[in-house]
Amino acid sequence: MVSQEQRRRQLAREKFLRQQQRRTSARRKARTRNAVIASVLGVVVVGSLALYTTGTLKGDDDKSDAAAEATPSAAASSKAPDPCDKPAAGKVKTATWKKEPAVTIDKSADHTMKLATTCGEIDIALKTAAAPHTVNSFSFLAGKGYFDHTKCHRLTTNGIYVLQCGDPTGQGTGGPGYTIPDENLKDKTLKDNVYPAGTVAMANTGQANSGGSQFFLVYQDSQLPPSYTPFGTISDGGMKVLKKIAAAGESTGAGDGAPNATVVIDKATVTGS
């Protein structure tokens, strides 16, 4: 029998999903309108692929339930002090590429991605053999300085618990100009449609094989359909940093917005051994 609490959480997720679907529809209409305007003016517009986890970052609007969570991830009703340092000097790169880089990474080697952020270092063990296209792309982009000085633009604190990063625009609409295939969707860690805490996975548009550069870091078990390439696992030290960011809450108070913490990736590196 479904409990009242479970039913409330389900209704909250469905409400959030409807909101996300409406936002997606509005974005599509806006893109269509802009394309028509560009055509009339004779302007060639090169648009970036919007890399959202639309329809998947489901939230629970029940604040009392969120407050009851026995972790630092509960959404704060008021803005908490910023726990992070000032970003390093430098500018975000704006380069894009027409196609995915050739897969040249050693699939048998262990690879690690290190995110030196304003809030602390986040080390990620990459699943190279299971997600070679994804790891190869991140190695390529990190080598180009693509992630350096970029903001992690989205934090969700209700129902699903993730920090989303990897967009040079800081708005959730940027990408590298190419897409990569979905991989590792049957990873053994994904049980009962749950992405466990410590997972790093690709964001996408909701369509197959639409990942680009945006990714999300899971700081608490989150129920999601297995549609988002899991390609890394966060270290214990990285999880402490992530929970510190989550504890500061997000800007809207509704469970989905920009993090109150100033989360900037000063430097991203991928190394192999």
C-alpha positions in Angstrom: 0.0 0.0 0.0 1.3 3.5 -0.9 1.8 5.6 2.2 0.6 9.2 2.3 4.2 10.4 2.4 5.1 8.4 -0.7 2.0 9.7 -2.5 2.9 13.3 -1.6 6.5 12.8 -2.9 5.1 11.2 -6.1 2.7 14.1 -6.7 5.5 16.6 -6.1 7.7 14.9 -8.7 4.9 14.8 -11.2 4.3 18.5 -10.6 8.0 19.3 -11.1 8.1 17.2 -14.3 5.1 19.1 -15.7 7.0 22.3 -15.0 10.1 21.1 -16.7 8.1 20.0 -19.8 6.5 23.4 -20.0 9.9 25.0 -19.8 11.2 22.7 -22.5 8.2 23.6 -24.8 8.9 27.3 -24.2 12.5 26.9 -25.1 11.6 25.1 -28.3 9.2 27.8 -29.3 11.8 30.5 -28.6 14.4 28.6 -30.7 11.9 28.4 -33.6 11.1 32.1 -33.3 14.8 33.0 -33.3 15.5 30.8 -36.3 12.7 32.6 -38.3 14.0 36.0 -37.3 17.6 35.0 -38.3 16.3 33.7 -41.6 14.5 37.0 -42.4 17.5 39.1 -41.5 19.9 36.9 -43.4 21.9 36.2 -40.3 23.6 32.8 -39.8 23.1 31.9 -36.2 25.2 29.1 -34.8 23.3 27.9 -31.7 24.7 25.8 -28.9 22.9 22.6 -28.0 20.9 23.0 -24.8 22.2 20.3 -22.4 19.6 20.0 -19.7 18.5 17.0 -17.7 15.0 18.1 -18.7 12.3 15.9 -17.2 14.8 14.0 -15.0 15.9 16.4 -12.3 12.6 15.7 -10.6 12.1 17.6 -7.3 9.9 17.3 -4.3 8.2 20.6 -3.4 7.5 19.3 0.1 9.9 21.4 2.2 9.0 19.6 5.5 10.1 16.3 3.9 13.3 17.9 2.6 14.1 19.3 6.1 13.7 15.9 7.5 16.6 14.4 5.5 19.4 13.4 7.8 22.1 14.9 5.4 23.5 18.4 4.7 21.6 18.4 1.4 18.2 19.7 2.7 17.2 22.9 1.0 17.7 26.0 3.1 14.7 28.4 3.2 17.0 31.4 3.5 20.4 32.0 1.8 23.2 30.5 3.7 26.7 32.0 3.9 28.9 31.3 0.9 31.3 28.6 1.9 33.6 29.0 -1.1 36.5 31.1 -2.1 36.8 33.7 -4.9 37.4 32.3 -8.4 40.9 32.3 -9.9 41.6 35.0 -12.4 40.9 33.9 -16.0 38.2 33.8 -18.7 35.9 31.1 -19.9 36.8 29.6 -23.3 34.2 29.9 -26.0 35.5 27.4 -28.6 33.3 24.8 -30.2 34.0 21.9 -32.5 32.0 20.4 -35.4 32.3 16.8 -34.4 33.3 14.5 -31.6 37.0 14.1 -31.2 38.4 10.7 -32.3 38.6 8.2 -29.5 42.3 7.9 -28.8 42.2 7.3 -25.1 43.6 4.1 -23.7 40.5 2.2 -22.7 42.5 -0.2 -20.5 44.0 2.5 -18.4 42.7 4.1 -15.2 41.8 7.7 -15.6 41.0 10.4 -13.0 39.3 13.8 -13.5 40.3 16.4 -10.9 38.0 19.5 -10.5 39.9 22.2 -8.7 36.9 24.3 -7.6 36.5 27.4 -5.5 34.9 25.1 -2.8 37.6 22.5 -2.8 39.0 19.7 -4.9 36.7 17.0 -6.3 38.5 13.9 -7.6 36.6 11.5 -9.8 37.6 8.0 -10.8 36.5 7.7 -14.5 34.9 4.5 -16.0 37.0 4.5 -19.1 36.4 1.0 -20.3 32.6 1.3 -19.8 32.3 4.9 -21.2 35.2 5.5 -23.6 33.5 8.1 -25.8 32.5 10.1 -22.7 35.9 9.9 -20.9 37.7 10.6 -24.2 35.6 13.7 -24.7 36.2 15.0 -21.2 40.0 14.4 -21.6 39.9 16.3 -24.9 37.8 19.2 -23.5 39.8 19.4 -20.2 43.0 19.5 -22.3 41.7 22.5 -24.2 40.8 24.3 -20.9 37.2 24.2 -21.8 35.9 23.7 -18.2 38.3 26.2 -16.6 36.6 29.2 -15.0 33.1 27.8 -15.6 30.4 28.0 -13.0 28.4 25.0 -11.8 25.0 26.6 -12.7 22.4 24.3 -11.1 21.7 22.7 -7.8 18.7 20.6 -7.0 17.8 19.9 -3.3 14.4 18.2 -3.3 13.6 14.7 -4.6 16.8 14.6 -6.7 20.1 15.8 -5.3 22.7 16.9 -7.9 25.0 19.7 -8.8 25.2 20.4 -12.5 28.3 21.8 -14.2 30.1 21.9 -17.5 28.4 24.8 -19.3 30.6 27.6 -20.3 27.7 30.0 -20.6 26.7 29.3 -17.0 23.0 29.3 -18.1 22.4 25.7 -18.9 22.4 26.2 -22.7 26.0 25.7 -23.6 27.9 22.9 -25.2 31.0 22.0 -27.2 29.2 22.0 -30.6 29.1 18.2 -30.9 27.3 15.4 -29.1 28.5 12.0 -27.8 26.7 8.7 -27.6 25.0 7.3 -24.5 27.1 4.7 -22.7 27.1 2.4 -19.7 23.3 2.7 -19.1 23.3 -0.8 -17.6 25.9 0.0 -15.0 25.6 -2.3 -12.1 25.5 0.6 -9.7 22.2 1.8 -11.2 19.6 -0.3 -9.3 15.9 0.4 -9.1 16.2 3.6 -11.2 18.5 5.1 -8.6 21.7 7.0 -9.3 23.6 6.5 -6.0 25.5 9.2 -4.2 28.9 9.7 -5.6 27.9 9.1 -9.2 29.0 11.5 -12.0 26.8 11.3 -15.1 26.1 13.1 -18.3 23.2 15.6 -18.7 21.3 15.6 -21.9 18.3 17.1 -23.7 16.0 14.1 -22.9 16.8 12.6 -26.3 19.1 9.7 -26.9 22.8 10.4 -27.7 22.5 14.2 -27.0 25.2 14.6 -24.3 27.8 17.3 -24.8 29.8 18.8 -22.0 27.3 19.3 -19.2 27.4 16.7 -16.3 26.0 16.3 -12.9 27.4 15.1 -9.6 25.1 13.2 -7.3 25.5 14.0 -3.6 22.6 11.9 -2.3 20.8 8.9 -3.8 18.5 10.2 -6.5 15.7 8.4 -8.4 16.2 8.9 -12.1 15.5 6.8 -15.2 18.8 5.1 -16.5 19.1 7.5 -19.4 22.2 9.4 -18.3 25.6 8.0 -18.9 27.3 7.2 -15.6 31.0 7.8 -16.2 32.6 8.4 -12.9 32.7 8.0 -9.1 33.5 10.8 -6.7 36.1 10.3 -4.0 35.3 10.7 -0.3 37.0 14.0 -0.1 35.1 15.2 -3.2 31.8 14.1 -1.5 32.6 16.3 1.5 33.1 19.3 -0.9 29.9 18.5 -2.7 27.8 18.2 0.5 29.3 21.6 1.7 28.0 23.1 -1.6 24.6 21.5 -1.1 24.3 22.6 2.5 24.4 26.2 1.3 21.2 25.7 -0.7 20.1 27.1 -4.0 18.8 30.5 -5.0 15.1 30.0 -5.5 14.2 28.1 -2.3 12.1 25.8 -4.5 14.6 23.0 -4.8 16.1 23.9 -8.2 18.2 26.9 -9.0 21.7 28.3 -9.0 23.7 27.2 -6.0 24.1 29.8 -3.3 27.8 28.7 -3.0 30.0 30.3 -5.7 31.0 27.1 -7.4 33.5 27.7 -10.1 35.8 25.2 -11.7 39.2 26.9 -11.6 40.9 24.1 -13.4 39.8 20.6 -14.7 42.4 18.0 -15.6 42.1 14.4 -16.8 45.0 12.1 -16.2 45.6 8.4 -16.9 47.9 5.7 -15.7 
